[in-house]
Amino acid sequence: MRRFTAKIVILITLILSGWWWIATSSLQNNLMAWLDARRSEGWQADVGDMSRVGFPLRIASTLSDTAIADPETALALNIPQFTLSTPIYWPGHVTLTLPAEPIVISTQQGAVTISSDGAQAALRLHPGTSLQLEALTAASTDLSFDLVEGRILSVQTLQANVEQGLEPETYNIDLAATGFAPGSVIRQSLRLPAAWPETFETLIADMTVTFDRPWDRSALETHRPQPRAITVEQVTAIWADLSITFGADLQIEPNGTASGTANLQAHNWQRMLDLASAGGALSPQARPQAESILNLLSGLSGNAETLDVEITIDKGRMRMGFIPLGNAPRIILR
């Protein structure tokens, strides 16, 4: 009986080992085929080494010294190492694991170095060759973004949840960050005093975005899906004695022009004017007029320290009541 049991165990082990080897080979072949296809389109797509990991319960491959660059968008990505893995029973649940080593993203505007203690993203993909995104959960700790000129920002913990809605083009997005700290680049541009707190007390976002098509593998291969409707349920940020809550309901045209409404609540808005003036965003000539208008609007809300306004956006032109505010930024994903 023991010999029979041992033979069964050996047989199962051999079958599992064979399946794991075939599955990891398929994963690596698919990765190499994708890289070859990008090279044929003129991309840079280099990988230093590709190794099998995860035995026996996960189909996984670790890639090192990966460099990918799209000449059309001038977007380039350099990753020292990352691991792609799926459960052995279902390849549609993909986990991307990044190491505690800097990643460099280059664009036409410059290069950003991203560092962390390690990050992980769990993706649920719809069955099929397009690999349509159904859900994503990502988390990272001690995350920082740096330019050559200095640090942009750092985050102690970041949690992101993305879930596909009833329509495949719609995604519900929740973000939460603790220890969110603007770096020297932002602090210097705002001319913040040295005693100003380094980190936000609260930073959360809850929104729904409808794109012109679902997110799938073509987002990497051709061009990114573009937003067509954005509903911001809530964005809340508390920094020192400043508090901002933002909501919006926007429609986006193919050229990135927005139309709709946005609601802004700002506590201690006078201090925000001081920061805008110190940072050069508001000229000394425009300061008195802006302060007069905001005093009037805050008085209407019943609290002189709190601003509660609705901003109307019509084909890219913003106004607050009858007061023109200029052009809204175009919303385009490069």
Protein Blocks (a to p, Z undefined) as FASTA:
>chain_A
ZZmmmmmmmmmmmmmmmmmmmmmmmmmmmmmmmmmmmmmnopacddfbdcdehiakbccd
ddehiacddfklopacddfbacddddfkbmkbccddddfbdcddddfkbccddddebdad
dddddedjklpafbdcdddehiacddfkbcfbdcfbdcddddddfblkbccdddddehia
cdfklmmmnopafklcfbdfbdcdddddddfbdcdfklmmmcccddfbdcdfbacddehj
bccdddddddddfkopacdddddddehklmmmmmmmmnopacfklmmmmmmmmmmmmmmn
opakbccdddddeehiacehjacebjadddddZZ
